[in-house]
Amino acid sequence: MSAQSRRLRFGVLGLGIAGGIMAPYLAQHPRTCVAGAADRHAGLRQRFEQDFGVPTDDDAAALLRRPEIDAVYIATPHQFHREHALMAAELGKHVIVEKPMALTLADCDAMIEAAQRHGVTLIVGHTNSFDPAIGRLHQLAVSGEFGRLAMLLMWNYTDFLYRPRRPEELDTRQGGGILFNQVPHQIDIARLLAGAPLRSVRAMTATLDPRRPTEGCCTALLDFSNGVAASLTYSGYDHFDSDELHGWISSIGRPKQPRHGATRRSLLALPDGAHEQRQRSERYGYGGDAYKLGPRTHQSHFGTLIATFERADVRTTPAGLAIYHDDGVSEISLPPEVDGRVAVLDEFCAAVLDGRPAVHDGEFGRGTVEASLALLDSVRQRREVFLR
Ligand SMILES: NC(=O)c1ccc[n+]([C@@H]2O[C@H](COP(=O)([O-])OP(=O)(O)OC[C@H]3O[C@@H](n4cnc5c(N)ncnc54)[C@H](O)[C@@H]3O)[C@@H](O)[C@H]2O)c1
């Protein structure tokens, strides 16, 4: 079978939010298919078996030992990424691991080393740096069409902190909070577009609600070695919603209704933590009503982004990009059927099947973890932190 016609047979490891969103993409992409899944939650496995007609396991090792699996999409919680990636590599399975790659640089190094030793491909995604608009912006930066890239501004205001959460997601020491979960999307985008090593970071965060005792908002300045500056702001407190600045198109490219504060109100109406955990799995996990998605009508995005070049400002829009140049404004429209998750699979299949180097490889994912840890360090030390 030629590399062009071969489909990589995927196991989905973890059928929560991330695995649940990615599974249909794996089934529909021309170069991949779904061949199995594993999760500890029997109800999620049952929904998955019904939809895809493939076997599931309650244990990661059982899925990874299946001979009919070529590759695994690791969508288990952060703290399991190292263990699951190492196990997959040892069993000769190619790996896409969800962001963040891991919680420490030592874990990232072990994952990179295991992939190299066993000759498997490892990429880290999905992050929004795979979004087609970011890809197009990257081309503009590399081509120099509007001169040198000088500055990036990114804002995202969401309801992140009040969606149902596992206890460790609210504990920074265990990888909880926005610095490990949400800000890595912005860091990944900034690193891709700047195209140079990160020199230093200065960040400040706040924990504004004692009921959700982890960082819920952050502002940071990233200084890249080529002089690009990136200013990142994220807030997950469910007051302002920056999708308002995006024509009420959600981050996953679907129209949405304004519902300020509704996520917090419905969480606080739950009688106890057990109900929160049940909702986390049953409503947000595979097949749950929180992620029953209609067709995508617009581009996926991660809030507002404005890139300042010598001769233009470029802004991400629901359709693609708006370019404010010397002679006026022009637009680049991108087809909604292509989005960041399709791009993850394109990049992965090109690496595995065509031998092309991946951009978002283990080293790239490690760089984003390194930057996230530097942000945390800067917050704790209340000063600028320089990277090695
Ligand atoms: N890229 C994105 O847009 C995106 C979106 C959501 C989550 N994520 C990332 O995906 C990862 C998972 O997050 P989530 O929100 O989907 O979590 P989740 O809790 O919704 O899902 C995790 C699933 O893994 C299962 N699981 C845990 N340990 C397991 C094990 N040892 N074997 C088998 N199954 C196991 C759980 O039962 C659960 O169903 C995180 O690293 C997160 O950062 C990325």
The ligand as an SDF file (V2000), in Angstrom:
LIG
                    3D

 44 48  0  0  0  0  0  0  0  0999 V2000
   -6.0820   20.9800   22.8810 N   0  0  0  0  0  0  0  0  0  0  0  0
   -7.2200   21.2550   23.4440 C   0  0  0  0  0  0  0  0  0  0  0  0
   -8.0020   22.0520   22.9440 O   0  0  0  0  0  0  0  0  0  0  0  0
   -7.5780   20.5260   24.7200 C   0  0  0  0  0  0  0  0  0  0  0  0
   -8.8890   20.5740   25.2330 C   0  0  0  0  0  0  0  0  0  0  0  0
   -9.1420   19.9020   26.4300 C   0  0  0  0  0  0  0  0  0  0  0  0
   -8.1190   19.2120   27.0800 C   0  0  0  0  0  0  0  0  0  0  0  0
   -6.8520   19.1980   26.5520 N   0  0  0  0  0  0  0  0  0  0  0  0
   -5.7620   18.4370   27.1940 C   0  0  0  0  0  0  0  0  0  0  0  0
   -6.1100   17.0530   27.1150 O   0  0  0  0  0  0  0  0  0  0  0  0
   -5.7220   16.3710   28.3090 C   0  0  0  0  0  0  0  0  0  0  0  0
   -6.9740   15.7500   28.9240 C   0  0  0  0  0  0  0  0  0  0  0  0
   -7.8340   16.7890   29.3290 O   0  0  0  0  0  0  0  0  0  0  0  0
   -9.4220   16.5950   29.3580 P   0  0  0  0  0  0  0  0  0  0  0  0
   -9.9710   17.9350   29.6580 O   0  0  0  0  0  0  0  0  0  0  0  0
   -9.8680   15.8760   28.1480 O   0  0  0  0  0  0  0  0  0  0  0  0
   -9.5520   15.6660   30.6390 O   0  0  0  0  0  0  0  0  0  0  0  0
  -10.8140   14.7660   31.0230 P   0  0  0  0  0  0  0  0  0  0  0  0
  -10.7520   14.5430   32.4850 O   0  0  0  0  0  0  0  0  0  0  0  0
  -12.0490   15.3350   30.4290 O   0  0  0  0  0  0  0  0  0  0  0  0
  -10.4940   13.3970   30.2600 O   0  0  0  0  0  0  0  0  0  0  0  0
   -9.4320   12.5630   30.6300 C   0  0  0  0  0  0  0  0  0  0  0  0
   -9.9400   11.1240   30.4790 C   0  0  0  0  0  0  0  0  0  0  0  0
   -8.8170   10.2590   30.7110 O   0  0  0  0  0  0  0  0  0  0  0  0
   -9.3050    9.1170   31.4220 C   0  0  0  0  0  0  0  0  0  0  0  0
   -8.1440    8.5280   32.1120 N   0  0  0  0  0  0  0  0  0  0  0  0
   -7.4230    9.0470   33.1200 C   0  0  0  0  0  0  0  0  0  0  0  0
   -6.4070    8.2270   33.4270 N   0  0  0  0  0  0  0  0  0  0  0  0
   -6.4870    7.1720   32.5910 C   0  0  0  0  0  0  0  0  0  0  0  0
   -5.7160    5.9700   32.4270 C   0  0  0  0  0  0  0  0  0  0  0  0
   -4.6320    5.7490   33.1730 N   0  0  0  0  0  0  0  0  0  0  0  0
   -6.0890    5.1040   31.4760 N   0  0  0  0  0  0  0  0  0  0  0  0
   -7.1670    5.3470   30.7100 C   0  0  0  0  0  0  0  0  0  0  0  0
   -7.9520    6.4670   30.8200 N   0  0  0  0  0  0  0  0  0  0  0  0
   -7.6000    7.3510   31.7600 C   0  0  0  0  0  0  0  0  0  0  0  0
  -10.3570    9.6760   32.3660 C   0  0  0  0  0  0  0  0  0  0  0  0
  -11.2730    8.6680   32.7630 O   0  0  0  0  0  0  0  0  0  0  0  0
  -11.0030   10.7620   31.5180 C   0  0  0  0  0  0  0  0  0  0  0  0
  -12.1690   10.3190   30.8590 O   0  0  0  0  0  0  0  0  0  0  0  0
   -5.0690   17.4250   29.2080 C   0  0  0  0  0  0  0  0  0  0  0  0
   -3.6830   17.3330   29.1020 O   0  0  0  0  0  0  0  0  0  0  0  0
   -5.5830   18.7410   28.6590 C   0  0  0  0  0  0  0  0  0  0  0  0
   -4.6710   19.8150   28.8110 O   0  0  0  0  0  0  0  0  0  0  0  0
   -6.5890   19.8320   25.3950 C   0  0  0  0  0  0  0  0  0  0  0  0
  1  2  1  0
  2  3  2  0
  2  4  1  0
  4  5  1  0
  4 44  2  0
  5  6  2  0
  6  7  1  0
  7  8  2  0
  8  9  1  0
  8 44  1  0
  9 10  1  0
  9 42  1  0
 10 11  1  0
 11 12  1  0
 11 40  1  0
 12 13  1  0
 13 14  1  0
 14 15  2  0
 14 16  1  0
 14 17  1  0
 17 18  1  0
 18 19  2  0
 18 20  1  0
 18 21  1  0
 21 22  1  0
 22 23  1  0
 23 24  1  0
 23 38  1  0
 24 25  1  0
 25 26  1  0
 25 36  1  0
 26 27  1  0
 26 35  1  0
 27 28  2  0
 28 29  1  0
 29 30  1  0
 29 35  2  0
 30 31  1  0
 30 32  2  0
 32 33  1  0
 33 34  2  0
 34 35  1  0
 36 37  1  0
 36 38  1  0
 38 39  1  0
 40 41  1  0
 40 42  1  0
 42 43  1  0
M  CHG  2   8   1  16  -1
M  END
$$$$
